[in-house]
Amino acid sequence: MSSAVQAAAVSGAGLLYQGSSHRMMTEFLLNEIGKRPSNDVNVVDREAYTLSCGVALGMVNLAQGEGNGNAGLADLKIAERLYRYIVGGVDDAEMRRKRDEGDRLSLPTTSASNGTDKCSCVYEGDSINTDVTSPAATLALGLIYMKSGNTSIASVLALPDTHFLLEYVRPDFLMLRIIARSLVMWDEVEPSSTWIENQLPVAVRDAYARMRAQAQHIAQKTKPSPATTSKDFDRHAVRLMYSHVIAGSCFSIGLRYAGTGNRRAAEAVFERVMEFRDLRDGVDAVSCSLRPQTPVLEMCLVCAALSLAMVMAGTGDLDVLRLLKVLRWRCDEEIQYGSHMAFSAAIGLLFLGGGTHTLGRDPEDIAALLLAFYPRYPSSTSDNQYHLQALRNLYALATKRRDITAIDVDTDETVFVPVEVSRLSQNVSLSTEQTNLLIRLLFADSL
């Protein structure tokens, strides 16, 4: 079977066993995340398959945690093994498998291996390939402990705070850690630009500020201070880390306030979208000094734009529509297919169901949105290396119909009924069932 079919099948298994904490599926998916390529056939799109295994594992144990109703899985040490997949190290399971295979081959009745079950494209030795396993394990950990507020798991997903430690983490993995940690600490996600700024490691924030100050001095033709010109960090790495952390923070706000139309959340993400756009299109000294490579910047810009669309889903907000139309207008060799696809999806979210639908925020909805809008976009229509494009359609599982229609009980015709809704507090968040009950009570009083 092709890798695309296997990735789709594993994702389907995650949906089928969602929230069940099924023992066999949990163990199977946990082993598949760290599985080595056994031949040269399924090496292509291996990252997409592993990602599907990780998200499926999170769906099977969605918002359960090891101490939340699935004590029968304690011996699997899910959190410990996922942490090993995130940070790397020696793969104990692989070494155990090799020992068992060696014991079998040493038996007199067993013939020696002919080498057809080995991969000649990738050799990983005894260490875990975190480039493949880390995204899947990070998202799985976030989904399993979603909305739990578990500080121990949150500390595992916390970002390093020094330049030395940050060098050991890929910048795009910082984005995924921010998203997963926000899923765990769900109630601590705030719809403000200050919260986004606080997600940056102190070392990155200070270095980025020094780079900005130096560029401003150059633009103004003034002499910079010695503290600004001193270079004790990798400027290129700082640009990458800053962009990915800001994009991940925007995506976290998009998931937390999906479909709410929260103005504070929209303003905070809108500000970051404008920042990325100015970095992309600006020609001044500051933009040139802080701008990362175009593919990275475009991916972060698209991620922030999709986050804004998730917050304002179904509202048809004109300011957001104008911004998205401006962003998608650019079309040259540097802008890939995935960017156009994502901007079109963002506009579609904005007018979801013609304004009659929006996005839900239940754990099942968040898992579907995470898989549909995974912040890694294809370079062409046939690119499924890091994420299976067919899974982009799973956003439909998170849509909720939320419109008010007054029907005459005698004629079954639509009638005009004035309805006034007053919001008691900015902190009040109603579930779908509570909203439907409120609508019924309103119409019962009106009719």
LOMIGU-683546 format. One record per residue (C-alpha): residue number from 0; x, y, z. Coordinates in steps of 0.001 Angstrom, whole numbers, plus 500000, padded with zeros to 6 digits. Example, Ala and Ser with C-alpha at 12.3 -4.5 7.8 and 13.67 -1.06 7.14 Angstrom:
[pt 0,[512300,495500,507800]]
[pt 1,[513670,498940,507140]]
***
This chain:
[pt 0,[500000,500000,500000]]
[pt 1,[501192,503523,499246]]
[pt 2,[502151,505833,502095]]
[pt 3,[499208,508152,501340]]
[pt 4,[496721,505307,501717]]
[pt 5,[498343,504172,504953]]
[pt 6,[498265,507710,506376]]
[pt 7,[494582,508069,505491]]
[pt 8,[493772,504668,506994]]
[pt 9,[495552,505471,510266]]
[pt 10,[493726,508808,510511]]
[pt 11,[490451,506990,509926]]
[pt 12,[491288,504586,512746]]
[pt 13,[491861,507579,515020]]
[pt 14,[488406,508928,514158]]
[pt 15,[486794,505511,514574]]
[pt 16,[488246,504912,518059]]
[pt 17,[488131,508574,519109]]
[pt 18,[487957,509036,522865]]
[pt 19,[487767,505289,523557]]
[pt 20,[491292,504763,525017]]
[pt 21,[491333,501478,523128]]
[pt 22,[494262,499438,524440]]
[pt 23,[495261,497663,521226]]
[pt 24,[494989,500778,519029]]
[pt 25,[496905,502871,521559]]
[pt 26,[499801,500414,521694]]
[pt 27,[499786,499985,517933]]
[pt 28,[499869,503728,517196]]
[pt 29,[502502,504355,519863]]
[pt 30,[504777,501783,518252]]
[pt 31,[504089,503105,514742]]
[pt 32,[505356,506588,515643]]
[pt 33,[508856,505198,516226]]
[pt 34,[508722,502554,513524]]
[pt 35,[511791,502320,511287]]
[pt 36,[511494,501933,507496]]
[pt 37,[511746,498218,506752]]
[pt 38,[512163,498548,502977]]
[pt 39,[512608,501114,500221]]
[pt 40,[508921,501252,499250]]
[pt 41,[507414,503390,502034]]
[pt 42,[510274,505800,502664]]
[pt 43,[508550,508536,500653]]
[pt 44,[505971,510535,502675]]
[pt 45,[507137,508838,505870]]
[pt 46,[506727,512072,507835]]
[pt 47,[503068,512340,506845]]
[pt 48,[502383,508775,507952]]
[pt 49,[504095,509309,511307]]
[pt 50,[502177,512554,511831]]
[pt 51,[498898,510745,511144]]
[pt 52,[499877,508105,513707]]
[pt 53,[500573,510780,516321]]
[pt 54,[497326,512676,515772]]
[pt 55,[495391,509388,515674]]
[pt 56,[496964,508404,519010]]
[pt 57,[495842,511735,520420]]
[pt 58,[492326,511171,519089]]
[pt 59,[492041,507680,520577]]
[pt 60,[492989,509072,524005]]
[pt 61,[491480,512507,523421]]
[pt 62,[491526,514677,526565]]
[pt 63,[491953,511553,528715]]
[pt 64,[495448,511672,530182]]
[pt 65,[496963,508689,531923]]
[pt 66,[495086,509320,535147]]
[pt 67,[491731,510300,533662]]
[pt 68,[489733,507159,533161]]
[pt 69,[492271,505001,531293]]
[pt 70,[494322,503515,534113]]
[pt 71,[494598,500329,532044]]
[pt 72,[497178,502084,529860]]
[pt 73,[499544,503037,532685]]
[pt 74,[501994,500241,531879]]
[pt 75,[502490,501637,528368]]
[pt 76,[504113,504792,529833]]
[pt 77,[502643,506906,527062]]
[pt 78,[503918,510268,528271]]
[pt 79,[507425,508925,528870]]
[pt 80,[507683,507345,525427]]
[pt 81,[506268,510422,523689]]
[pt 82,[508796,512574,525531]]
[pt 83,[511562,510300,524229]]
[pt 84,[510207,510729,520699]]
[pt 85,[510310,514518,521158]]
[pt 86,[513807,514997,522590]]
[pt 87,[515513,511979,521004]]
[pt 88,[517948,509470,522408]]
[pt 89,[518484,505756,522103]]
[pt 90,[515444,503843,520922]]
[pt 91,[514972,501083,523502]]
[pt 92,[512171,499468,521526]]
[pt 93,[514352,499200,518419]]
[pt 94,[517241,497696,520371]]
[pt 95,[514859,495180,521940]]
[pt 96,[513546,494247,518504]]
[pt 97,[517085,493703,517217]]
[pt 98,[517904,491476,520183]]
[pt 99,[514789,489385,519588]]
[pt 100,[515608,489123,515903]]
[pt 101,[519148,488033,516711]]
[pt 102,[517859,485376,519097]]
[pt 103,[515530,484027,516415]]
[pt 104,[518288,483911,513805]]
[pt 105,[520566,482044,516214]]
[pt 106,[518168,479112,516371]]
[pt 107,[519185,476146,514222]]
[pt 108,[515757,475901,512553]]
[pt 109,[515748,479545,511402]]
[pt 110,[517356,480573,508138]]
[pt 111,[519425,483733,507927]]
[pt 112,[517831,486951,506721]]
[pt 113,[518248,487620,503005]]
[pt 114,[518323,491414,503454]]
[pt 115,[515073,492158,501610]]
[pt 116,[513483,493573,504793]]
[pt 117,[516073,496334,505149]]
[pt 118,[515979,499933,503958]]
[pt 119,[518872,501129,501812]]
[pt 120,[517722,504791,501725]]
[pt 121,[517810,505718,505420]]
[pt 122,[520089,504493,508192]]
[pt 123,[519216,505763,511650]]
[pt 124,[521234,503464,513890]]
[pt 125,[520016,503030,517451]]
[pt 126,[518934,506664,517919]]
[pt 127,[515460,508081,517413]]
[pt 128,[515045,510261,514330]]
[pt 129,[513344,513250,515951]]
[pt 130,[512937,514959,512567]]
[pt 131,[510261,512341,511893]]
[pt 132,[508887,511515,515342]]
[pt 133,[508883,514899,517107]]
[pt 134,[505872,516542,515348]]
[pt 135,[503710,513453,515844]]
[pt 136,[504679,512977,519504]]
[pt 137,[504260,516679,520313]]
[pt 138,[500713,516878,518950]]
[pt 139,[499795,513509,520476]]
[pt 140,[500878,514728,523910]]
[pt 141,[498879,517933,523493]]
[pt 142,[495711,516117,522427]]
[pt 143,[495913,513491,525168]]
[pt 144,[496246,516114,527910]]
[pt 145,[494006,518713,526263]]
[pt 146,[492363,521145,528717]]
[pt 147,[493867,519243,531653]]
[pt 148,[496060,522064,532967]]
[pt 149,[498752,519482,533776]]
[pt 150,[501823,521550,534668]]
[pt 151,[504182,518568,534396]]
[pt 152,[503242,517942,530771]]
[pt 153,[503308,521684,530083]]
[pt 154,[506875,521867,531394]]
[pt 155,[507862,519070,529014]]
[pt 156,[506507,521140,526116]]
[pt 157,[508023,524415,527333]]
[pt 158,[510530,526140,525056]]
[pt 159,[514232,526300,525971]]
[pt 160,[515263,529678,527381]]
[pt 161,[518890,529960,526238]]
[pt 162,[520503,530231,522836]]
[pt 163,[522557,527114,523518]]
[pt 164,[519517,524927,524213]]
[pt 165,[517489,526493,521403]]
[pt 166,[520119,525344,518923]]
[pt 167,[519057,521741,519612]]
[pt 168,[515427,522299,518556]]
[pt 169,[514319,522918,515004]]
[pt 170,[512500,526288,514727]]
[pt 171,[509345,524730,513262]]
[pt 172,[509220,522328,516222]]
[pt 173,[509039,525370,518500]]
[pt 174,[505775,526248,516767]]
[pt 175,[504330,522811,517435]]
[pt 176,[505412,522906,521087]]
[pt 177,[503631,526232,521541]]
[pt 178,[500447,524775,520029]]
[pt 179,[500580,521574,522101]]
[pt 180,[501309,523456,525322]]
[pt 181,[498366,525766,524656]]
[pt 182,[496123,522734,524264]]
[pt 183,[497233,521481,527680]]
[pt 184,[497021,524879,529404]]
[pt 185,[493784,525730,527604]]
[pt 186,[492461,528221,530153]]
[pt 187,[495693,530224,530219]]
[pt 188,[495527,531244,526540]]
[pt 189,[494665,534946,526473]]
[pt 190,[493391,536935,523468]]
[pt 191,[496034,539628,523638]]
[pt 192,[499208,540680,521913]]
[pt 193,[500959,540616,525293]]
[pt 194,[500282,536899,525660]]
[pt 195,[501747,536274,522201]]
[pt 196,[504846,538263,523133]]
[pt 197,[505240,536330,526387]]
[pt 198,[505488,533029,524516]]
[pt 199,[508856,534084,523119]]
[pt 200,[511892,532817,525045]]
[pt 201,[513637,535692,526784]]
[pt 202,[516834,535100,524822]]
[pt 203,[515015,535309,521485]]
[pt 204,[513004,538352,522525]]
[pt 205,[516097,540297,523630]]
[pt 206,[518124,539322,520574]]
[pt 207,[515300,540286,518219]]
[pt 208,[514927,543660,519948]]
[pt 209,[518662,544297,519584]]
[pt 210,[518509,543431,515889]]
[pt 211,[515581,545808,515415]]
[pt 212,[517337,548620,517291]]
[pt 213,[520508,548213,515228]]
[pt 214,[518508,548305,511981]]
[pt 215,[516735,551465,513118]]
[pt 216,[520066,553136,513880]]
[pt 217,[521279,552218,510395]]
[pt 218,[518115,553597,508813]]
[pt 219,[518452,556847,510776]]
[pt 220,[522212,557000,510126]]
[pt 221,[523003,557275,513821]]
[pt 222,[525660,555492,515813]]
[pt 223,[524290,552382,517571]]
[pt 224,[525205,551569,521155]]
[pt 225,[527834,548893,521868]]
[pt 226,[525192,546650,523465]]
[pt 227,[523222,546700,520214]]
[pt 228,[526142,545890,517919]]
[pt 229,[527575,543042,520005]]
[pt 230,[526923,539730,518301]]
[pt 231,[526843,536761,520618]]
[pt 232,[523988,534914,518924]]
[pt 233,[523027,533530,515535]]
[pt 234,[520964,536227,513825]]
[pt 235,[519608,533851,511210]]
[pt 236,[518412,531433,513891]]
[pt 237,[516784,534266,515850]]
[pt 238,[514765,535319,512790]]
[pt 239,[513528,531763,512288]]
[pt 240,[512688,531178,515939]]
[pt 241,[510859,534487,516311]]
[pt 242,[508695,533906,513235]]
[pt 243,[507756,530347,514170]]
[pt 244,[506954,531141,517813]]
[pt 245,[504742,534091,516853]]
[pt 246,[502951,531994,514220]]
[pt 247,[502441,529148,516701]]
[pt 248,[501026,531556,519282]]
[pt 249,[498568,532929,516709]]
[pt 250,[497515,529393,515805]]
[pt 251,[496948,528631,519490]]
[pt 252,[494654,531641,519816]]
[pt 253,[492884,530533,516633]]
[pt 254,[492128,527131,518159]]
[pt 255,[491213,528525,521583]]
[pt 256,[488753,531094,520204]]
[pt 257,[487676,529292,517036]]
[pt 258,[484266,530417,515829]]
[pt 259,[483722,532869,518683]]
[pt 260,[484297,536101,516758]]
[pt 261,[486177,537397,519810]]
[pt 262,[487295,540912,518915]]
[pt 263,[490281,540959,521259]]
[pt 264,[491584,537703,519814]]
[pt 265,[490999,538918,516265]]
[pt 266,[492813,542199,516933]]
[pt 267,[495812,540421,518473]]
[pt 268,[496173,538014,515533]]
[pt 269,[495389,540762,512997]]
[pt 270,[498312,542770,514352]]
[pt 271,[500701,539837,513820]]
[pt 272,[499396,539209,510307]]
[pt 273,[500178,542828,509460]]
[pt 274,[503647,542419,510997]]
[pt 275,[504385,539406,508790]]
[pt 276,[503008,541196,505749]]
[pt 277,[505246,544219,506390]]
[pt 278,[508233,541885,506737]]
[pt 279,[507377,540231,503433]]
[pt 280,[506694,543362,501401]]
[pt 281,[508830,545962,503196]]
[pt 282,[511978,547384,501595]]
[pt 283,[513256,549462,504529]]
[pt 284,[516318,548578,506596]]
[pt 285,[514319,547167,509504]]
[pt 286,[512330,544749,507311]]
[pt 287,[515435,543599,505465]]
[pt 288,[517286,543013,508737]]
[pt 289,[514483,541016,510406]]
[pt 290,[513173,539112,507395]]
[pt 291,[513739,535316,507332]]
[pt 292,[513764,533311,504119]]
[pt 293,[510704,533727,501942]]
[pt 294,[509354,530146,502328]]
[pt 295,[509522,530386,506132]]
[pt 296,[507994,533856,506238]]
[pt 297,[505231,532853,503834]]
[pt 298,[504385,529794,505930]]
[pt 299,[504183,531860,509126]]
[pt 300,[502082,534511,507380]]
[pt 301,[499667,531876,506092]]
[pt 302,[499461,530260,509544]]
[pt 303,[498564,533590,511171]]
[pt 304,[495999,534359,508451]]
[pt 305,[494308,530990,508928]]
[pt 306,[494261,531577,512682]]
[pt 307,[492496,534889,512141]]
[pt 308,[489961,533176,509882]]
[pt 309,[489317,530494,512520]]
[pt 310,[488487,533123,515110]]
[pt 311,[486157,534996,512729]]
[pt 312,[484690,531892,511070]]
[pt 313,[481182,532449,509727]]
[pt 314,[481133,536169,510539]]
[pt 315,[481965,537525,507066]]
[pt 316,[484002,540324,508643]]
[pt 317,[484847,542869,505926]]
[pt 318,[488158,544025,507432]]
[pt 319,[489451,540462,507528]]
[pt 320,[488188,539850,503989]]
[pt 321,[490031,542909,502677]]
[pt 322,[493244,541768,504347]]
[pt 323,[492987,538223,502962]]
[pt 324,[492328,539546,499444]]
[pt 325,[495444,541711,499672]]
[pt 326,[497554,538818,500944]]
[pt 327,[496476,536363,498252]]
[pt 328,[496952,538881,495442]]
[pt 329,[500704,538324,495181]]
[pt 330,[501532,535652,492627]]
[pt 331,[505150,534975,491632]]
[pt 332,[507683,532160,491670]]
[pt 333,[508378,532550,495407]]
[pt 334,[504733,531969,496399]]
[pt 335,[503928,528272,496366]]
[pt 336,[500710,526396,495827]]
[pt 337,[500180,525828,499541]]
[pt 338,[499961,529566,500260]]
[pt 339,[497221,530124,497690]]
[pt 340,[495377,527065,498977]]
[pt 341,[495518,528289,502583]]
[pt 342,[494418,531851,501765]]
[pt 343,[491458,530473,499821]]
[pt 344,[490599,528227,502767]]
[pt 345,[490769,531244,505097]]
[pt 346,[488281,533173,502944]]
[pt 347,[486052,530092,502885]]
[pt 348,[486145,529905,506685]]
[pt 349,[485186,533550,506898]]
[pt 350,[481952,532826,505003]]
[pt 351,[481417,529319,506341]]
[pt 352,[477991,528037,505318]]
[pt 353,[477053,531422,503947]]
[pt 354,[477287,532838,507446]]
[pt 355,[475073,530175,509030]]
[pt 356,[477906,527954,510311]]
[pt 357,[480923,528417,512535]]
[pt 358,[483595,526268,514197]]
[pt 359,[483146,524347,517439]]
[pt 360,[485585,524144,520336]]
[pt 361,[484852,520734,521782]]
[pt 362,[487879,518390,522017]]
[pt 363,[486715,516498,518914]]
[pt 364,[486422,519784,516996]]
[pt 365,[489889,520961,518048]]
[pt 366,[491437,517653,516962]]
[pt 367,[489765,517924,513544]]
[pt 368,[490893,521537,513133]]
[pt 369,[494447,520676,514125]]
[pt 370,[494617,517932,511521]]
[pt 371,[492905,520029,508834]]
[pt 372,[494949,523228,509313]]
[pt 373,[498262,521673,510333]]
[pt 374,[500782,524512,509862]]
[pt 375,[502894,522885,507173]]
[pt 376,[501687,523629,503659]]
[pt 377,[502441,521754,500431]]
[pt 378,[504651,523054,497658]]
[pt 379,[502574,521457,494889]]
[pt 380,[499319,519604,494355]]
[pt 381,[501082,516255,494713]]
[pt 382,[503167,517101,497791]]
[pt 383,[502169,514825,500695]]
[pt 384,[505562,514505,502333]]
[pt 385,[504834,516204,505668]]
[pt 386,[501028,516177,505734]]
[pt 387,[498416,514292,503745]]
[pt 388,[496489,516910,501765]]
[pt 389,[493270,514884,501820]]
[pt 390,[493050,515490,505577]]
[pt 391,[492551,519217,504952]]
[pt 392,[488863,518439,504406]]
[pt 393,[488374,517321,508012]]
[pt 394,[487491,520886,508997]]
[pt 395,[483922,519894,508060]]
[pt 396,[483781,517717,511195]]
[pt 397,[484234,520828,513342]]
[pt 398,[481525,522974,511720]]
[pt 399,[478434,523860,513751]]
[pt 400,[475198,525344,512456]]
[pt 401,[474383,528459,514485]]
[pt 402,[471637,530571,512995]]
[pt 403,[468317,531745,514366]]
[pt 404,[465210,531187,512254]]
[pt 405,[461725,531926,513589]]
[pt 406,[459085,529485,512268]]
[pt 407,[455341,529947,512703]]
[pt 408,[454058,526828,514468]]
[pt 409,[450771,526901,512519]]
[pt 410,[451918,527632,508958]]
[pt 411,[455563,526408,509164]]
[pt 412,[456600,529627,507418]]
[pt 413,[459483,531925,508328]]
[pt 414,[458310,534953,510272]]
[pt 415,[459975,538077,511592]]
[pt 416,[460537,538074,515353]]
[pt 417,[462590,540794,517072]]
[pt 418,[465189,539236,519376]]
[pt 419,[467493,541098,521737]]
[pt 420,[470501,539310,523253]]
[pt 421,[472560,540928,526022]]
[pt 422,[475990,539611,526937]]
[pt 423,[476438,539486,530682]]
[pt 424,[480221,539184,530859]]
[pt 425,[483211,538967,528560]]
[pt 426,[484306,535827,530418]]
[pt 427,[481071,533900,529850]]
[pt 428,[481550,531098,527304]]
[pt 429,[478480,529068,526375]]
[pt 430,[478619,525556,524999]]
[pt 431,[476625,524516,521949]]
[pt 432,[473913,522906,524113]]
[pt 433,[473631,526001,526312]]
[pt 434,[473387,528251,523253]]
[pt 435,[470600,526126,521750]]
[pt 436,[468717,526177,525067]]
[pt 437,[469042,529960,525259]]
[pt 438,[467649,530315,521738]]
[pt 439,[464656,528099,522577]]
[pt 440,[463898,530155,525686]]
[pt 441,[464156,533406,523729]]
[pt 442,[461720,532226,521082]]
[pt 443,[459376,530746,523637]]
[pt 444,[459077,534168,525269]]
[pt 445,[458773,535999,521915]]
[pt 446,[456122,533733,520425]]
***
